[in-house]
Amino acid sequence: MNKPSLAARRAELIERCAEQRTGLGYELQSLRPSNALGHPLAGYVAGHKKMVLGALGATLALALVRRKRLLAATGSAMSAWRMAQGALALLARLRPRARQ
């Protein structure tokens, strides 16, 4: 009885492991919820729910709000943004520095 050499057995095991890893990769990919839906757009929406819902909400708000109110809200938001930036800069200057 001829037994294969250790090097031949090792090469065969490495090949089998590579085939199993490839098969497992395909199976795991097919189990992802974004791939289970089939359509690429549905997969994108499933993977980026927060961003898609935020964009839809902003679009709906822009459609429902009148222009005059939208301009007033935009001005208020910009003012609040500038105040927040100033406050953060002040806090950064007042915060004690870490010793090195």
Secondary structure, DSSP 8 states (H G I E B T S, - for coil): -----HHHHHHHHHHHHHHHHHHHHHHHHHHSHHHHT-SHHHHHHHHTHHHHHHHHHHHHHHHHS-HHHHHHHHHHHHHHHHHHHHHHHHHHHHS-----
